[in-house]
Amino acid sequence: MPAYIVFTREKTLDQSELKTYGEKTPATLEGHEIKILAAYGRHVTLEGPEVEGVVIAEFPSVEEAQAWYNSPAYQEAAQHRFRGAVYHGLIVEGV
């Protein structure tokens, strides 16, 4: 069953750290079956506080999404995201 990682960027803290994250992330996708469905495009907030941006990525399963997220390559890149902005992230199983 497909699964989706959803990241929402709540607040930018350091643009240079986000730039580094953006440069490092593509290499983390190698060897993983992932499809980026949305990445910082136009969005409309329906409920809750406004966010700066949204990323949605599709994986074949929750386990494969977790494997990518927990991979050493992504975790190294993610350190720049953690320093660069406040994010909310989750994995949701599709139907």
ABEGO torsion letter per residue (X at the ends): XBBBBBBBBABBABAAAAAAAAAAAAAAABGBBBBBABBGBBBBBABEBBBABBBBBBBABAAAAAAAAABAAAAAAAAAAAAABBBBBBBBBBX
